[in-house]
Amino acid sequence: MDLSVIVSTYNKPEWLEKVLWGYLRQDLQDFELLIADDGSKKGTRELIRSFAEESGFPIRHIWHPDKEYRRSIILNAAILASRGDYLVFSDGDCIPRRDFVRTHAELCQPGRFLSGGSVYLSMDVSLRISAEDVATGRFADSRWLRQQGQRLGRHRLRLVPRDWRATLLDHLTTTNPTWNLNNASTWREWVFAANGMEAEMQYGGADRALGSRLENLGLKGKRARFRAVLLHLDHDRPYKTKESIQKNKGIRRRIVNGGETRARDGLEEMVEGGMDGGFLEFGPDVPNGAEPSWNL
């Protein structure tokens, strides 16, 4: 099985740097990393290039110009560019625990999608996490986080080691395994069957809409909230509007009530219409400074 990890980002290089520290330290390195960039400035490209010099896996920077919030569109571009037959999704503000990629690879099943878990950090702790904290793994240790002033509450249970305790907690929880693009995975063929993300959807439930279409296709969720774990860095959301949330709720109701299985403006339409961006590829066996390709 070939793995593609897709991480979305937008003009947060200081957060993306911490996330990339996490991927460099994964205990499974046999994957490609695609960064779906919704129009970040030059600093993000330079950051990715510098990390590629240390990585043991290819890093692909999928980018289009900044025309306000178009995350769904750039995610579709990354999905089209992916080479793996199994896709793991996350965000550029979520630091993966050392076993994150391996956990998604080991828990995948035919006809299922995985729904992982996140621990949300305060801004103070988010800023304080260093490269050494990620390298040692202590950034995901509940005792260390409490020492930094982080209040964990019941989320401390998501930081138990991935052993029988985490497996038991995933079986005992009654929380529905929902499709959230900060921590979810499934087979590439199912994402294509659902025609990917709905291009018109902005912030507020676009990922859940894809999840509803996957479920309408017959795909069932599998809980991995206590086994596939991320640490979510704090940040503001200037793109969050009442209008976009209400619009997306209406689309989601239409999908659920109508049993829709394919996005109306998704992957197929992007292939037909093209995109206004491209990608740079870095990593092993890739010439440094390769020119962007404009055909995904």
Residue pairs with C-beta under 8 A, 6 or more apart in sequence:
1 84
1 85
1 86
1 105
1 108
2 31
2 83
2 84
2 85
2 86
3 30
3 31
3 32
3 84
3 86
3 88
3 101
3 104
3 105
4 31
4 32
4 34
4 82
4 83
4 84
4 86
4 87
4 88
4 188
5 23
5 31
5 32
5 33
5 34
5 87
5 88
5 89
5 90
5 101
6 34
6 36
6 75
6 78
6 79
6 82
6 87
6 88
6 89
6 90
7 16
7 19
7 33
7 34
7 35
7 36
7 89
7 90
7 91
7 92
8 35
8 36
8 37
8 38
8 71
8 74
8 75
8 78
8 90
8 91
8 92
8 181
9 15
9 16
9 35
9 36
9 37
9 38
9 40
9 44
9 91
9 92
10 37
10 38
10 39
10 40
10 71
10 92
11 39
11 40
11 41
11 44
11 66
12 40
12 92
12 93
12 235
13 40
13 43
13 44
13 47
15 92
15 93
15 126
15 233
15 235
16 35
16 44
16 47
16 48
16 92
16 93
17 47
17 51
18 95
18 129
18 134
18 233
19 90
19 91
19 92
19 93
19 94
19 95
19 96
20 47
20 48
20 51
21 95
21 131
21 134
21 135
22 95
22 96
22 97
22 98
22 100
22 134
23 33
23 55
23 96
23 101
24 51
24 54
24 55
25 98
25 134
25 135
25 137
26 96
26 98
26 99
26 100
26 101
26 102
27 98
27 99
27 102
28 99
28 101
28 102
28 105
29 56
29 57
30 57
31 57
31 84
31 88
31 101
32 57
32 58
32 59
32 60
32 82
32 83
32 84
32 283
33 55
33 57
33 58
33 59
33 60
34 59
34 60
34 62
34 78
34 81
34 82
35 48
35 59
35 60
35 61
35 62
35 78
35 92
36 62
36 71
36 74
36 75
36 77
36 78
37 44
37 61
37 62
37 63
37 64
37 74
38 64
38 66
38 69
38 70
38 71
38 74
39 63
39 64
39 65
39 66
39 67
39 70
39 74
40 63
40 66
44 61
45 61
45 63
45 280
48 59
48 61
48 280
48 282
49 280
49 282
49 288
51 59
52 58
52 59
52 282
52 283
52 286
53 282
53 288
55 282
55 283
55 284
56 284
57 283
57 284
58 281
58 282
58 283
58 284
58 286
59 281
59 282
59 283
60 78
60 81
60 279
60 280
60 281
60 282
61 279
61 280
61 281
61 282
62 74
62 77
62 78
62 81
62 277
62 278
62 279
62 296
63 74
63 277
63 278
63 279
63 280
63 292
64 70
64 73
64 74
64 77
64 275
64 276
64 277
65 276
65 277
68 239
69 202
69 203
69 239
69 244
70 199
70 202
71 202
71 203
71 206
72 197
72 198
72 199
72 200
72 201
72 202
72 206
73 197
73 199
73 270
73 275
74 277
75 89
75 181
75 196
75 197
76 196
76 197
76 199
76 266
76 267
76 270
77 270
77 275
77 277
77 279
77 296
79 87
79 188
79 191
79 192
79 196
79 197
79 267
80 196
80 267
80 270
80 271
80 296
81 279
81 296
82 188
84 188
85 187
85 188
85 189
86 104
86 105
86 108
86 185
86 186
86 187
86 188
87 185
87 186
87 187
87 188
87 191
88 101
88 104
88 184
88 185
89 181
89 182
89 183
89 184
89 185
89 207
90 96
90 181
90 182
90 183
90 230
91 181
91 182
93 232
93 233
93 235
94 118
94 182
94 183
94 230
94 231
94 232
94 233
95 129
95 134
95 139
95 140
95 230
95 231
95 233
96 230
97 137
97 140
97 229
97 230
97 231
98 137
98 140
99 162
100 116
100 228
100 229
100 230
103 116
103 162
103 224
103 227
103 228
104 114
104 116
104 185
104 224
104 228
107 114
107 222
107 224
107 227
107 228
108 114
108 185
108 186
108 187
109 222
110 187
111 218
111 219
111 220
112 186
112 219
112 220
112 221
112 222
113 177
113 179
113 184
113 185
113 186
113 190
113 211
113 214
113 219
113 220
113 221
113 222
114 177
114 184
114 185
114 186
114 221
114 222
114 224
114 228
115 177
115 178
115 179
115 180
115 183
115 184
115 221
115 222
115 223
115 224
115 225
116 183
116 184
116 185
116 224
116 225
116 227
116 228
116 229
116 230
117 158
117 183
117 224
117 225
117 226
117 228
117 229
117 230
118 158
118 182
118 183
118 229
118 230
118 231
118 232
119 140
119 145
119 152
119 155
119 158
119 159
119 229
119 230
119 231
119 232
120 155
120 232
120 234
121 129
121 145
121 150
121 231
121 232
121 233
121 234
122 149
122 150
122 151
122 234
123 234
124 148
124 149
125 145
125 148
125 149
125 150
125 234
126 233
126 234
126 235
128 148
129 139
129 231
129 233
133 139
133 144
138 144
139 145
139 231
140 159
140 229
140 231
141 159
142 152
142 156
142 159
145 152
145 159
146 152
152 159
157 169
157 226
158 225
158 226
158 229
159 229
160 166
160 169
160 226
162 227
162 229
165 226
166 226
166 227
167 226
167 227
169 225
169 226
170 223
170 224
170 225
170 226
170 227
171 223
173 223
173 225
173 226
175 223
175 225
176 221
177 221
177 222
177 223
177 224
177 225
178 208
178 211
178 221
179 207
179 208
179 210
179 211
179 212
179 214
179 221
180 207
180 208
180 211
181 206
181 207
181 210
182 230
182 232
183 228
183 230
184 207
184 211
185 228
186 214
186 219
190 214
190 217
190 219
191 210
191 214
191 267
192 267
193 217
193 261
193 262
194 210
194 213
194 214
194 217
194 261
194 262
194 263
194 266
195 213
195 262
195 263
195 266
195 267
195 268
196 210
196 263
196 266
196 267
196 270
197 206
197 207
197 209
197 210
197 263
197 266
198 206
198 209
198 210
198 251
198 263
198 264
198 265
198 266
199 263
199 265
199 266
199 269
199 270
200 251
200 265
201 209
201 247
201 248
201 251
202 239
202 241
202 244
202 247
202 248
203 237
203 239
203 240
203 241
203 244
203 245
203 248
204 240
204 244
204 245
204 248
204 249
205 245
205 248
205 249
205 251
205 252
206 248
208 252
209 248
209 251
209 252
209 255
209 263
210 263
211 221
212 252
212 255
212 256
212 260
213 255
213 260
213 261
213 262
213 263
215 221
216 255
216 256
216 259
216 260
216 261
217 261
254 260
275 296
277 294
278 292
278 293
278 294
278 296
279 292
279 293
279 296
280 290
280 291
280 292
281 290
281 293
282 288
282 290
